[in-house]
């Protein structure tokens, strides 16, 4: 018998222009950070669980963070999650919307605190999302566990 637990993260994004029309959309797999795995084990051992739940997302203009890194390479903006749902017992969806950001977004992270300066649970640096000040960017980050 082979045991195993796998986490997969998918980042879906939609950019809307000032008139609410879709300007760009896409999907990307992300990197699961060491902190997420540590918190799963800590949650099983409830005496050790001290971290808070996922609370915010950040976007930035950097790249190259490794699985042990806990912050974006170059943060441009952060937002509290505007929605969090659990569509199945092994899936968690997190949503955040960014406005008034200009430039090209190349990275995003999922965090447990609004400041988004440490405790990064998921990371993606494969983005290329050009934003103007009148655009809004909605990110839906889905984490699924499977065996």
N, C-alpha and C positions, 0 to 999 in steps of 0.2 A: 504494500500500500504506500502510495506517495502522498505526502501532505504538502500543502503550500497555500500561501495567502498572497494575493496579488492586488495591488491598487493601480487603477488607471485614472488619469485625469484628462479631461477634454475641455478645451477652452473654445467657446463659440463667441463670436463678436459680430456686432452690427453697428455701422456708422450711419447716423442720420444727418442730413443737412438741415439748415435752418427752417425748411418747410416741412420737415418730418418725413422726407422721402429717403429711402435706402440709398446710400452712396457707395458703400462697400460692406461686404460680409465675408466671413471665413470661419474655418475650424482648424484647430491645431491640438496635437497631443502635448502634454506637459510633463515636466520632471517632478516626481514626488520627492519632497525633501526629507532628510533624515528625521527632522522634528515630527512629521506626521506619523512616521512609523514608531518613534519613541512614545508618542502620545497614545497610540493604539495599545501598546503594551501597558503603559501606565493606567489606562482606563480599565483594563482587565484587573490590574492590581489597584483597586480603588484607593488604597491607603497612599499610593504614590502619585495619584493624579492631582496635579496642582495647576495645570494650565487652563486657560479659559477657552471657550469655543471660538470658532472662526467668526471674525467680526468685520473685516475690511479687505479691500483690494487696493493695489497700487499699480501704476503704469510708469514706464520709464523709457529712457533712450539708450540704455547700456546693453551689454550682453555678457555671457560667459560665467554666470554663477554656477558653482558646483553643488552637488546634492547636500553638502554640509553647510553651505552658506545660508545665512538667515535674513538677508536683506537684498533688495535690488542693487544692481551695479550703479545705476544713476536714476533715482526716483524723480519723476516729473509731477505726479499728482497722486493723491490717495482719497478714497471715499469709503464710508461705512457701507456695509451690505444693505441693499434696499429690499432684498428678498432672500429667503432661504427655505427650501422645501426638501422633503424627503420622498421622492416619487416611488421608491421601493425600499425595502428594509436594508438594502446594501448600496443605495445610491443617495448622494447628497448634492443638491444644486444650490449654488450661491450666485447672486446677481448684484452687480453694481453698475452705476451709470456715471460717466465722467463728462463734464461740460467745461467750456472755456479753456481748453487745452490746445496749444498749437505745436506743430512739429510732427515728427515721425515717431510713433510709438514702436519700440522694438522688443520690449520686455514687459512682463506682468507677473505679479505675485499675489498670493492669497495668505492673509495674516490673521493673527488673533487679537490685534489691537489697532485702533484707528490711526495711530502715528505711522504704522507700517515701517518701523525702523529695525525690528528684529522679530524673531519667531515666525519665519516664513514657512508655510506648509507646502505650497506648490509653486512652481516657477516655469515660465516659458520665455525663451528669448528668440523665438523663430518668427516674430511678428514684423510686419512692415505696414503700419497703418498711418497714413497721412491725415492729419487733422488740422482744420482751420478753427478760429475762435468761435465760429457759429455752429460747428458740428457738435454732436453728442455721440459718445461711444458707450454702448451697452455691452457688458461682458457677462456671459453665463458660464460659470465654471462648474463642471460636473465631476464628482469623484465617485468612482465605483469600486467596490471590493468584490473579489471573486476568488475561488479556490481552484 
